[in-house]
Structure formats: C-alpha cells, structure tokens
Amino acid sequence: MKHSRTIVRCASCDGFGWFDEGGGGQAEDCDWCAGAGYVYREGGRDSVIPRSDYTALAEELEALELQRLRELGYQGVAKKPWQQRIRKDTQLGRNPYNEPEDD
C-alpha cells in the first residue's frame, strides 16, 4: 500500500517553528521541524522537511502559514512602521521616503 506524503503543521511547536522555554527571550528552533513549523507526514509518521525541498514547496508552505496566521486572527498585511498608530510621533513613525536626503 502506497502512502502519500503531505505537509502538516508541526505538532510540537504548532507551526511557530521555535520555543521560548524560559520566557527569557532565548528562542530555540523546534527539534521536530528544524524551525520550519511544518513537517512531512507519510503513513502516519512525521519527518523533517529537508532544506533542499523548501524552494519547490515555497508556495504551499506560504499558503499553510497564511492559513495559520488567519486562525490566530491576522486579517491583512503587515504595516510599515510609519503606518502603525503606536509609532506615531516616534523616530520609527516617520516615513523615510518622505524625508529630504542629506547633501
């Protein structure tokens, strides 16, 4: 019986690809998925996706990641720092493309 290989979210890190075990800001890559957030599943077994496969799988991995982000409440696209209300009136809140160049 032949099993098909699919890509699924890593059960260990739930697609994040890393852990911050102690909360001290030291993130470590997930051992199960090697930091990808996704693994191959074939015949009920999960295995790491080799880096050499990333290019061929880029669109599928990107779609899976977008689906995961939507489940977390993400609803759009990332805003540039100067478009973020929280950064208003800060150095990062200034659009660098509107500022005059130094002579």
C-alpha positions as CSV (number, residue, x, y, z in Angstrom):
1,M,0.0,0.0,0.0
2,K,1.5,3.3,-1.1
3,H,1.2,6.3,1.3
4,S,1.1,9.9,0.0
5,R,3.3,12.5,1.7
6,T,1.6,15.6,2.8
7,I,2.8,18.8,4.6
8,V,1.2,19.4,8.0
9,R,1.7,21.8,10.9
10,C,4.3,20.6,13.4
11,A,2.6,19.0,16.4
12,S,5.4,20.0,18.7
13,C,5.5,23.8,18.1
14,D,2.1,24.2,16.4
15,G,3.6,25.9,13.4
16,F,5.7,28.5,15.2
17,G,9.0,26.7,14.5
18,W,10.6,27.8,17.8
19,F,10.1,27.8,21.5
20,D,10.9,30.4,24.2
21,E,11.1,27.9,27.0
22,G,12.0,30.1,29.9
23,G,10.4,33.3,28.8
24,G,13.9,35.0,28.8
25,G,13.9,35.8,25.1
26,Q,16.2,33.0,24.1
27,A,14.2,31.2,21.4
28,E,15.3,27.9,20.1
29,D,14.3,26.1,16.9
30,C,11.9,23.2,17.3
31,D,13.6,19.9,17.1
32,W,10.7,18.2,15.3
33,C,10.5,20.5,12.4
34,A,14.0,22.1,12.5
35,G,12.4,25.6,12.7
36,A,10.2,25.3,9.6
37,G,6.9,25.0,11.5
38,Y,5.8,22.3,9.1
39,V,6.7,18.6,8.6
40,Y,6.1,15.9,6.0
41,R,3.5,13.3,7.1
42,E,3.5,10.0,5.4
43,G,1.8,6.8,6.6
44,G,1.0,8.4,9.9
45,R,4.7,9.4,10.6
46,D,6.1,12.9,10.6
47,S,9.6,13.8,9.3
48,V,11.6,17.0,8.9
49,I,11.3,18.7,5.6
50,P,14.8,18.9,4.2
51,R,16.0,22.5,3.4
52,S,16.7,21.3,-0.2
53,D,12.9,20.9,-0.6
54,Y,12.0,24.4,0.5
55,T,12.2,26.1,-2.9
56,A,9.9,23.5,-4.5
57,L,7.4,23.8,-1.6
58,A,7.6,27.6,-1.1
59,E,4.1,28.3,-2.4
60,E,2.5,25.5,-0.4
61,L,4.3,26.4,2.8
62,E,3.4,30.1,2.4
63,A,-0.3,29.2,1.9
64,L,-0.2,27.0,5.1
65,E,1.4,29.8,7.0
66,L,-1.2,32.3,5.9
67,Q,-3.9,29.9,7.0
68,R,-2.3,29.5,10.4
69,L,-2.0,33.3,10.8
70,R,-5.6,33.8,9.9
71,E,-6.6,31.2,12.6
72,L,-4.6,33.4,15.0
73,G,-6.6,36.5,14.0
74,Y,-4.4,38.1,11.3
75,Q,-6.6,39.9,8.9
76,G,-4.4,41.8,6.5
77,V,-0.9,42.6,5.5
78,A,1.9,43.9,7.6
79,K,2.0,47.6,8.1
80,K,5.2,49.6,7.7
81,P,6.5,51.1,11.0
82,W,5.4,54.6,9.9
83,Q,1.9,53.3,9.2
84,Q,1.5,51.9,12.7
85,R,-0.5,54.1,15.1
86,I,1.6,53.1,18.1
87,R,4.7,54.5,16.4
88,K,3.2,57.9,15.7
89,D,5.5,60.8,16.8
90,T,8.5,58.5,17.2
91,Q,11.6,58.1,15.0
92,L,10.2,54.9,13.6
93,G,6.9,56.6,12.9
94,R,8.5,58.8,10.2
95,N,8.3,57.7,6.6
96,P,11.9,57.6,5.4
97,Y,10.8,58.1,1.8
98,N,9.3,61.5,2.6
99,E,12.3,62.9,4.3
100,P,14.9,65.0,2.3
101,E,18.1,63.4,1.5
102,D,21.3,64.7,3.1
103,D,23.6,66.7,0.8
